[in-house]
Amino acid sequence: RLRLHDGKLIKDRRYHLRTYPNCFVAKELTDWLIDHKEAPDRETGIRLMQKLMDHYIIHHVCDEHSDYKDAKLLYRFRKDDGTFPLSKDVKVFMRGQSLYEKLVSMEESILKVREENSVKYQRTFLGCEMIDWLVQEGEAENRKEAVELGRALLEHGIIQHVSNRHHFFDSDILYQFWINFRRRCRLTELLNENSSRTLSESPDSPFCLRKLNSDPGNTSFLSVQTNKEIKIVSAVRRSSITSLAGNSNPYFSTTPTLVFPPVAECNPKSVLKRPVTNEELLSPGAPYIKKTLTIVGDAVGWGFVVRGGRPCHIQAVDPGGPAAAAGMKVCQFVFSVNGMYVLHLDYQTISSLIMTGPRTLVMEVMEAIE
């Protein structure tokens, strides 16, 4: 956006006796993307700008077109007309970017390369150092408010403990900015798709389904649907994460590919009696205890279902599976996966972490005290 302003592609334009401020012509912008190596061809340029439209970054000046057309139509960045939706997530992200820019621009910045357990980490700081700096610079009124800001940054993936083992605390624990806001990003990165992204879009948690019986020749699983019927879906093996191929028959397959029933059938009603927030789980004196479970997966998975997000909970546990043997129960909340704090993640992301991780799964869960 700023480069387009500098290049005078964004300017006030007159059309049908009306002036539209701060807008650009779609066809001219597509030309610009190709000339500046942001897109290899017009088709890619159109896909890139459509991505920006889908995420409410740009829009047609009169909102008469919901798609990006490579034509002499006027579009505008929502940041230029005040219609950009400032959700809580966006506000936290922008606050993190602002703090990062302020820190890296300072002399004697607290951001440094530091070493812990013989591993060097970039853009690191101590929790107490950050608290001191936030209060000193007027970014927070007191230490409590600074801790809350640090926790929000961590929960949104902007900062993290260097080994993903701790939430944000006012202590000498080492953290780092996970995002390098000054890295030069190319627009084409928006179109990159990988296996974990494909997995996260699947309607169910693939690692949770269990074998129908102990016969190694039978690769089927049971999946309990909302209509109380039992249907058969194909086996989900950890090696199949890179081949998320569908099958013509959504209920039975003799090959170990990933086959998912329709979304409506894969999202049973939550087992939670009421919604629970992260703040409630982490508040001092909360009626929850933390347990560490070590689950050794068998040939087909770990035997449980996760659902929800921020925090995720255990939706179902196979009584004969590895998770049940390790002490997992329905309604527990997932605190960490293999040492990584995950209370701020959704179940699709946690699915990806587990599927791509080691066979032996170490999970911390929070359980209500009866």
Secondary structure, DSSP 8 states (H G I E B T S, - for coil): -HHHHHTT-SEEEEETTEEEEEEEEHHHHHHHHHHTTS-SSHHHHHHHHHHHHHTTSEEETTS--SS--SSS-EEEEGGGTT-----HHHHHHHHHHHHHHHHHTSTT-S-EEEEETTEEEEEEEEHHHHHHHHHHTTSSSSHHHHHHHHHHHHHTTSEEETTS-----SSS-EEEESS-TTS---GGGGG---HHHHHHTSSS-GGG-EESSS-TT---EEEE-TTS-EEEE----GGGGG-----SSSS--SS-------HHHH----S-SS---HHHHHSTT-SEEEEEEEEE--SS---EEEEEBSSEEEEEE-TTSHHHHHT--TT-EEEEETTEE-TTSBHHHHHHHHHTS-SEEEEEEEEE--
